[in-house]
Amino acid sequence: MFEVLNQPPPLEPYNLFASDTVLRAAVEREGAGWAAGELGALGATLGTPETVQLGFAANRQPPVLHAFDRYGHRLDEVEFHPAWHQLLGIAVKAGLHSSPWAAPKPGAHVARAAGTYMLGQIESGVYCPIAMTYGAVPTLRQSPAIAAEWLPKIFGRDYDPRFQPVTDKTAALIGMGMTENQGGSDLRTNTTRAEPAGDGSFRLHGHKWFMSAPMCDAFLVLAQAPKGLSCFLMPRWAPDGTRNAVQINRLKDKLGNRSNASSEVEFNGAFAQMIGEEGRGIPTIIEMGNYTRLDCCIGSAGLMRQAVVQAVHHAGHRRAFQKKLIDQPLMTNVLADMALESEAATVLTLRLARAYDENDEAAQVFRRVLTPAAKFWICKRAPSVTAEAMEVLGGSGYIEEGVMSRLYREAPVNSIWEGSGNVMCLDVLRAIGRMPNVGDVLRQELAEGDDARLTAFAGRLQQRLVATDRADDAQARVLVRELVLALQAALLFKHAPAAVAEAFAASRLVGEGGSVFGLLPKGIDARAIVDRAALQS
């Protein structure tokens, strides 16, 4: 029997919060220091070997659709592995689905962002229903009577996986269905019809090409009412206690996010209630979209953090050519470059979450412009980070026994979900065009820095924001990239050690760093950056 040599020990157990220097500092700085105890407890739970294995188990046995019972009656039920339900139970108990709404206080959205940031590092499949439920609350509140009925269940923290009417459950989760096969992001081409039933409710007829997490208790959907495209709440069970007329045709066979179910569905006279004003469906549901886009940023930042943690852990134990990998100068450069990307994503995401805790005009401008901007850039960077981290592990990273292949498959989805990169960049242009004080808000955010590179970069950005070619759609990605990099650099200069801020400016504001990892210039204290990213005891 051969002896296993030169392999790293298991990463777990570890506390995802206590071991993360950047996250802990951001939580305190952005107003959620009061939640440190709860976040520490959640981080410890998520980092146990038992919880980590739940993610593996939920992905080994993905959801199964049971369309019919053995007698031929329609069921339209989805069976999940018990591990998926256990993970979802951890998330709901922590209030990640609704806590900022159920117990509003300064920093509540930041605290919740930190919790979901950690959750996605262990398993992103349960993040989808958590994010949709979180985003659904402000949309539901546009119809007070419906909100009064549903919010007490949504605020519940005793996760209830049973498929039965919500009146009999301890807690509820909300999904959504907007995309149809003929339109994709062009929601105004939706063909699903909403026919008035004469009692204030509607009956839906049509389809959805993607309806996420079909085990949820209700869904926000778009349909064409007599006065135009409108938003509806469609429960899985009708008021009379029968199964609503929602037919699940099949589950999507996805690249990643495999523990979570995404479905194609048809509505055959499904009961639904209108949310908001008839004919104003997109403005009504976009309120949900703002929060779920924030969650895309959180999810991608969390994936990057986990990828970097795994890579640094491996490199700190694996030896090659008489040295630990982490001590090989070129590997140190690569790890430091990835750590910069991860830290920049984390600090911007938590700063953006703080804007959702604030209600002044500057915060409203910041979140309106930066939510789609951050979603574009952070979600675009995640696949590159996970791919590079996989390469650090070599063949061990490419096999399914480890977590790296799962992180890699997971990384692209946040860039697609809630609007692709082009949709985000065009939305940023639209927001800038409609909000004349964008320049003033950004100048305030970029202030307090005396680095010449940042000053020059920010100056060019300000010129672009007021230039006539700002509305040039073909250059939208350039503008958004510069906007995000400037804000990330400003945050790092304000809050990160000098080694981190200097390396980010030298590689992102000038030079070629970030395009391919490991191109940090001479003079950078790469080892200090890597040590900062490593797990802290």
Buried (B, 14 or more C-beta within 10 A) or exposed (E): EEEEEEEBEEBBEBBBBBBBBBBBBBBBBBBBBBBBEBBBEBBBBBBBEEBBEBBBBBBEBBBEBEEEEEEEEBBBBBBBBEBBBBBBBBBBBBBBBBBBBBEEBBBBBBBBBBBBBBBBBBBBBBBBBBBBBBBBBBBBBBBEEBBEBBBEBBBBBEBBBEBEBBEEBEBBBBBBBBBBEEBBEEBEEBEBBBBEEEEEBBBBBBBBBBBBBBBBBBBBBBBBBEEEBBBBBBBBBBEEEEBBBBBBEEBBEBEBBBBBBBBBBBBEBBBBBBBBBBBBBBEBBBBBBBBBBBBBBBBBBBBBBBBBBBBBBBBBBBBEEEEEBBEBEEBBBBBBBBBBBBBBBBBBBBBBBBBBBBEEEBBBBBBBBBBBBBBBBBBBBBBBBBBBBBBBBEEBBEEEEBBBBBBBBBBBBBBBBBBBBEBBBBBBBBBBEEBEEBBEBBEEBBEEBEBEBBEEBBEEBBEBBEEEEBEEEEBBBEBBBBBBBBBBBBBBBBBBBEBBBBBBBBBBBEBEBBEEBBBBEEEBBBBBBBBBBBBBE
